[in-house]
Amino acid sequence: MTLAAIILAVLLALIFAALGTAKILALQPMRELAGEAGFSVAAYRRIGVLEIAAVIGLLIGLVQPLIGILAGAGLLLLLGGALVVHLRKGDGPRKYAPAIVCGILVAAYLVLQVMAAR
């Protein structure tokens, strides 16, 4: 595993630990975002659980790269879903930019991990 992959894994783990925890705890901003997206708070909490599972997978991936790759793929799917929701709602770039930026970070992590696995 390269230093860049380690940095990306830790950065992504920090980002999604914060987001997932906020969703699971149903903090007021997350309740509002759930409503805007058309999700129930319970559904948004389940998304938070998936994000925390991905965090655990990314951290395990520091010693077991395949687990990290699978966690990254799962995050990429979640972020793709977030982008679809934003686009269907007609949100502007300010709303969906975080999903794209995080998606690019996850994609970079995946590329580094797959290349290192060869």
C-alpha positions, 0 to 999 in steps of 0.5 A: 500500500502506498503512502497516498493510499493510506492518506486517502483511506484515513481522510475518507474514514474521517469524512465518512465517520463524521457524516455517518455518525451525524446521520445515525444520531439524526442530528438536526442538519441531517434530519433536514437533509433527509427531508430534502432528499425525500428520505425518512429519518430511519432510511437516512440512519441506515445510510449512516450505518452503511457509511460507518461500515465503509469506514471500518472497511477502509481502516481494515483495508490498511492491513487487508487491502481487499477489504479496503477495496470492497469498502471503497467500492461500496462508498462509490455506490453510495456516492453515486446514489447521492448524486442521482438523488441530487440530480433528480431533485434538480439541485445545483452544483453547490448541493452535489459537489461534495458527492462528486469530490468525495467520489473522486477521492474514493476513485483515486483510493481505489485506483491506488489500491488496485495498482498496488495489488498487482 
